[in-house]
Amino acid sequence: MPIIRRASATWKGSGKTGSGSINSTSGAFKDIPHSFTTRFENEDGKAGTNPEELVAAALAGCFTMKLSFVLDGAGHTADLLECTAEVKMDQVGDGKGVVGIHLVLKASVRGIEEDKFQECAENARANCPISQLLKSVPITLSATLLRP
């Protein structure tokens, strides 16, 4: 049986001066504002969110969960997986577009060798469902294994 997740967005006004809000069925986000300013000018996130930030959150969450399963399969359990996804926008044609995503992982996993850890991290980067969805842009990974 397929799994379906939903989110919705509203927008009022022009692209430059209008604004909108984003909601999820789960209620995890409710009426989160987004606008030209929150997308292209305000990087601190205090005024609201933007689609790229939401993509980054989705990828970081999916990647760390996939990595936990990959590590389980290799006989290891993560003490901690911390991932930051950096979605990079730049000039594409006449506008802006996503040109790449970089994952920065810091992990604490007892008893795993560095090579095996890197192999597991790369497997998760390439194979988590959101990475699969985002194949149109390069997704790179810097994975650091912290020793407890």
GIRAZI-V6545 format. One record per pair of residues at least 24 apart in sequence whose ideal C-beta (glycine too) atoms are under 6 Angstrom apart, sorted by sequence separation. I is the first residue (numbers start at 1). J is the second residue. D is the distance in Angstrom with one decimal. If there is no record, write none. Layout:
I,J,D
I,J,D
This chain:
82,106,4.7
60,85,4.2
118,143,6.0
59,85,4.6
81,107,5.0
80,108,4.4
117,145,4.7
56,85,4.0
79,108,4.2
56,87,4.7
78,109,5.1
114,145,5.8
55,87,5.6
76,109,5.3
52,87,4.3
76,112,4.8
100,137,5.5
100,138,4.7
101,139,4.7
102,140,4.9
103,141,4.6
104,142,5.2
105,143,4.4
106,144,5.1
107,145,5.7
108,146,4.8
110,148,6.0
98,137,5.3
106,146,5.9
108,148,5.4
74,120,5.7
71,120,5.4
70,120,4.6
70,123,5.0
70,124,5.0
67,124,3.8
66,124,4.2
63,124,5.6
66,128,3.7
63,128,5.0
62,128,4.4
62,129,5.8
62,130,3.9
59,130,4.8
58,130,5.2
